[in-house]
Amino acid sequence: MKLTLQELADLTGGKIVRSGAISEFAGMGALDEAEQLDVSFLGNEKYHQDYLETEAGVVLIPLGIASGACPCDSVALVEVENPSLAFAQVVKHFVTTTRDFIPGVAVGAIVADDATLDISKVCIKAGAIVESGAVIGDGSEVGAGSVVGAGVQVGKDCLIHANATIREQCILGDRVILQPGCVIGSDGYGYELIDGKHVKVDQVGIVVLENDVEIGANTTIDRARFGKTVIGEGSKIDNLVQIAHNVRIGKHCLVVAQSGMAGSSTLGNYVTLAAQAGVGGHIKIHDRAVLTAQTGALKDLKGDMVYKGMPARPLREEQKKLAHIARLPKLAQEVKNLRARLDQLESGQSSE
């Protein structure tokens, strides 16, 4: 379905600040790929050069930027408060993301006789297994090859993609999304050294995913040794993340690819762990803290701050340290030159 320029402004809550050569648009694309009938957006200043050179028909831009350098006059401009969010609305307009939900149990799926579900209101796809005592809420879908273990509780309107595993007794709230290959409730990594051998410690707790949690592909969340490993409401966990036993993640946190949290560590609410960040065991990261990429937390960290480095330090402090390190080769050369001059001076004095 095409969009006129005014319809685009209405859809995104934006303001037309410049009309272009095209008044109706049929698609969307990145700034460096978009064509004349496409909508694009400027969501990051890193792409400002692409913005100036774009061939898109219209660009969603941040407030106030139109007063500066702009692309050619053929490109229309619409000011919006959040270009990335506005563009997401455009994507929804052009591309439907609603799933084809067909209730019923597919041929080849295995559902235990004592599982609780309404087959007229859930979708169990081919090869999926729902074990004894499991509960599946209305509107939920279990993808092909997935396993819902014994006694698991799955809330309403959940989407469990192919080949995900939810082990016994774990609990999912409503509208939880599990991407392919993730494992919820694998054993925590616990051993005791006895007589020279590593003896497994039983892991008898569970994992609780609260409402609106999303878990990425091939991410693993370990069951608690006892009690619960908890992922709080609205938190989003990326692909290839490791969450250890008895971890507690607060509400609306973001944990990005290849990050890891050791056992019994805690995140407050609205905490962000960027890619490959790590949190040591029994450590607490307080509300709204941000750990930038590859940052390692080895002690408790205050909230409302941005951290960088290994071990984690406040961002500005770590940046100063890195700036000093970058100067070391130059300083080493200066010391070498000074040493040579000093040697010359000492040599001259000794000859006298």
N, C-alpha and C positions, 0 to 999 in steps of 0.2 A: 504494500500500500504506500503510495507516494505521499510526500509531505510538502506543502507550500512553505514559504519562508515564515509567514505569519503562524501557521500551524506548528512549525518547529518552535517558534518563540513561546507559543501558548503551552506546548507540551513540556518544555524545559523551564518554564517560568522566567524566561530571559527577555532581553530587550534588543530589538534590532537597532544596531548603531550604524550599519552601512548595508545597503542593498547591492547585489552583484549582478552578474550577467544572467544568472539562472534564478528562477523563482520557484522551481519545483524540484524535489530531490527524491531519488529512488534507492539510495544505498548509503553505506558508511565505510570509512576506511581511515588508516593512519595518515598523518600529515604528508609523509613522503610517498604514499601509495594511492591516496585518494584521487579520484578523477572529477570531472566537471559536475556530474550529477550526484556526487557524494557529500555527506556531512562528515566533518572531522572535528577535532578538538585540540586545544592547547592546555594540557594538564600539568606540564612540568617545564620549567624555564630551560632545561637542557635541550629541549626541542624547538627553541626559538628560531634557529636558522631554518629548520624544516618548515616552520610556520611562515616565515617570510617567502619561502620558495614554493609553497604548496600549490597544487592545481585543483584543490577541492572547490566545490561550489560554494560552500559555506563552512565557517569555522566557529565553534563555540569557544569563547575566550573569557578569561577572568575579568573582573570589574576593573576598569580604568586603563587597561592595556591599549585600547584603541587610540589613545592620544599619542602613542609612540609610533615606531616603525611598524608598518603593516604590509601584508602581501598586496599583489596587484589589485586594481580596482574591480576586476571581474569576480573577486572572492567576496561574498557577503560575510558580515560579522554579526554575531549575536552574543551579547554580554550575559553571562550567567554567574551565579555565586560560586558554583562548584562545577567546573567543566567536565571532570571525570564522571561525577554522578549524573550530570545532565546527559552526557553521551551514553551512559548506561540505559537511560530512558529511551534514547533513540534506538539503541540496539534492540530493546524489547519491542519497539514498534515494528522494526523491520524483520526481526527474526524471533519467531515464537520459541520460548524455552520451556513451555509446559510439556510435561511428560505424558505419554500415551498410557494412561492407567486403565488396565483391563482387569477387573477383579476375577479371582478364581485361582485354583491350584493347577499349574501346568502339568502335562504328562511328563513323568520322570522326576517330579519333585517328591520328596518324602516328608510327610507331616505326621508326627506322633499322634496316636489316638487321643491322648489326654492333653494335647496342646489346646490352648484357648484362642480361638480366632473365628471371625465371621467370614466364611469364604466368599460371601457376596460383597464384602467391603474391604478385602485385602487382596494383594497380588503376590503369589508365590511362583516364581519362575522355574523353568526346567532345571533340574539338577540341584536345586536348593534343598536343604535339610532343616527341618524344624523339629528339635528334639523334645523329649518328654517334659511336660510341665511348663513349656514356654508359653508366653502370652504375647500376641501380636495385636496392636491397636488398629482401629479402623483407619482406612486410608493409607496404610503402610505397605511398602513393597519390599520384598526380599529377592534380590537379583540372582541370576543363574549361578549355580555353584557355591552360593553362600551358605554358611552354617550358623544357625541360631541354636545355641547350646541349651542343655537342660536347665529349666527354671529361669531362663532369661526373660526379662520384661522389656518389650518394645512398645513405646507410646504411639500416639496417633500421628498419621501423616509423615512417618519416617521413610527415608529412601536409603536402602542398603544395596549398594551396587554389587556387581558380580564379584564372586570369590572373596568377599569379606567374611571374617570369622568373629563371632561374638561368643565367648566361652561362658561356661555355666554360671548362672545366678547373677550375671551382670545386668545393669538397669539402664535403659535408654529412655529419656524423656520424649516429649513431643517434638516433631519436625526436625529430628536429628538426621544428618546426612553422613553416610559412610562411603568413601570412595573405594574403588576396587583394590583388593589386596590388603586392606588394613586389618589389624588384629586387635581386638578389644578383650582384655582379660587374660593375656598370656601370663605365665608364671613370672613373678618378680625374681630378680637375680640375687638369690640369697643362699649362702653356703657357710658352714662352719668347718674349720680345720680341726679334725679329730684323728689322732694317731697317724698324722702325716697324709691324711686324705681329706679332700673337700666333700663334705657330706651335705646333701641338699636339705634346706630348711623348708618345711611345708608352707605353701602360700595359700591361705584359706580365705582371704578377703575377696572383695569384688571391685569392679569399676562402675562408677556412676557417671553417665553423660547427661547433663541437665538439658532443659529445653533449648532448641535452636543451636545446638553445638554441631559443628562440621569437622570431620576428620579426613585428612588427605590420604591419597593412595600410598600403600605400603608403610603407613605409620603404625607404630606399635605402642599400646598403652597397657602397662602391666597391672595385674590385679594386686591388691594390697597383701602384705604378709598376713595381716589381720585388719579388720575394719574396711576402709574404702579408699580407693584412688578416685579423686573427684575432678571432673572438668566442668567448670561453672557455666551458667546460662549464657548463651550467645557467644561463647569463645570459639575461635576458628583456628584449627591446627592444620598446618600445611602438610605436604608430602614428605615422607622419609624423616619423620620426627620420632624420637624415642622418649617416652614418658615412663619413668620407673615407678616401682611400687610405693604406695602411700603418698604420692605427690598430690598436692591440692592446688588447682588452678582456679583463680577467681572468675568473676563475671566479665565477659566481653574482652578477654585477652586475645592477643595475636601471637602465635608461635610459628615461625617461618621455617622453611625447608632446612633439614639436616641439623636442626637444633636438638639439644638433649637436656633432660632434667634428671638428676640423680635422685635416689630414694629419699622420701620424706621432705623434699624441698617444696616450697610454697611460693605461688605468685598471688599478689593481691589482685584487685580489680583493675581492668584497663591497662594491664602491663603488656609491653611488646618485646618479644625476643626476635631479633632479626636473624637472617640466615646464619647457620652454624654457630649460634650463640650457645653457651653451656652454663648450667647452674649446678654447683656442687651439692652434695647431700646435706640435708638438714639446714638449708639456707633459705631465708625469706627475702623475697623482692617485694617491696611495698608498692602501694597503689600508684598507677600511672607512670611507673619507671619505664625507661626504654633502654634496652641493651642493643647497641648497634652490631652489625655483622661481625662474627668471630670474637665477640666479647665473652670473657669467662668470669663468672661471679664465684668468688671463693669465700665471701663473707656476706652477711646481710647488707642489703642496699636500701637507702632511703628512697621514698617515692618522689614523684614529680621532678625527676632528674633524668638526664640522658647520660649513658655510660659507654665507654669505649675501652678496648684493650684487654690484655691478659697479664695480671688480674685487672678486673674492671676498675676504672677510675672515672671521675666526672669528665665529660667530653672535653671541655676546655683545657683541663689539666693534662689529659692524654695528648691532645693536639700540640701543646707546648713541648711536651717531652719528645714527640716525634719530630717536631721542627728542629730541636736541638740535635737529635740523632742524625737528621739529614745533613747537618752542618759539620759532622765529624770529619769526613774526608778533607774538607777545606781547612778545618782547624788543624788536622794532622799535618797537612802540607805547610801551614804557617809555622807550626812548631818545628818542623824539619828545617825550614828556612832560617828561623831564629837560632836553631842549634848550629847551623852552618856558620852564621854570622858570629855567634859567640865563639865558635872554634877558631875563626879567623882572628878575632880580637885577642883571644888567649894566646894564639900562635905569635901574633905581632908583639905582644908584651913580653913573651918569653925570649924572643930574639934580641930584644933590647938588653 
